[in-house]
Amino acid sequence: MIRVFDIVFSLLGLVFGFPVLLLLMIIGFFDTGSPLFWQERVGRHKKPFTLVKFRTMRRDTASVASHLASADAITPFGSFLRRTKLDELPQLWNVLKGEMSLVGPRPSLFNQKELIDERDQRGVLAARPGITGLAQVNDIDMSEPKRLAETDQQMLQGLTVGAYFRYILMTVAGKGAGDRVARPK
């Protein structure tokens, strides 16, 4: 049932959100010269997939987890995208393709071995990764691999249709700050 909701809502989001996506792409082009960002991530059953997001950091920023990147790398427009969570909108394409769900554990990078191992032990990697979930609305990010994996497991064990909609509504309402970024010293 949740997959049906994913398909319907991602399709509706892409169709009706197209003007917003186009506007953000144009502004992003002027901000960084390359508004979209593609990155290989760990998918369901550890299968790699290419995640697409709006670029929020300078193009020369190293491909690391957000909590390891410097806040100096975030552009002013990127800061707005992160704060409003609009940087996640292109992932609706990943959801429509079946690589992700609207609700699930955030997909990690393959170099985040500790998080992958923690999730693997808890069966979290058997689920489709998601745009949002319990960890995200509670400000738990990838800087705490064990806690994140435990929270992901808890979410997946209790994921009902009601919880699915609750996490989406909480995210849209602004609950959760998103991934932490290292602050300049």
Stockholm file with secondary structure:
# STOCKHOLM 1.0

chainA/1-185         MIRVFDIVFSLLGLVFGFPVLLLLMIIGFFDTGSPLFWQERVGRHKKPFTLVKFRTMRRDTASVASHLASADAITPFGSFLRRTKLDELPQLWNVLKGEMSLVGPRPSLFNQKELIDERDQRGVLAARPGITGLAQVNDIDMSEPKRLAETDQQMLQGLTVGAYFRYILMTVAGKGAGDRVARPK
#=GR chainA/1-185 SS CHHHHHHHHHHHHHHHTHHHHHHHHHHHHHHHSCCEEEEEEECGGGCEEEEEEECCBCTTCCSCCGGGSBGGGBCHHHHHHHHHTGGGTTHHHHHHHTSCEEESCCCCCTTCHHHHHHHHHTTGGGSCCEEECHHHHTTCCTTSHHHHHHHHHHHHHTCCHHHHHHHHHHHHTTCSCCSCCBCCC
#=GC SS_cons         CHHHHHHHHHHHHHHHTHHHHHHHHHHHHHHHSCCEEEEEEECGGGCEEEEEEECCBCTTCCSCCGGGSBGGGBCHHHHHHHHHTGGGTTHHHHHHHTSCEEESCCCCCTTCHHHHHHHHHTTGGGSCCEEECHHHHTTCCTTSHHHHHHHHHHHHHTCCHHHHHHHHHHHHTTCSCCSCCBCCC
//
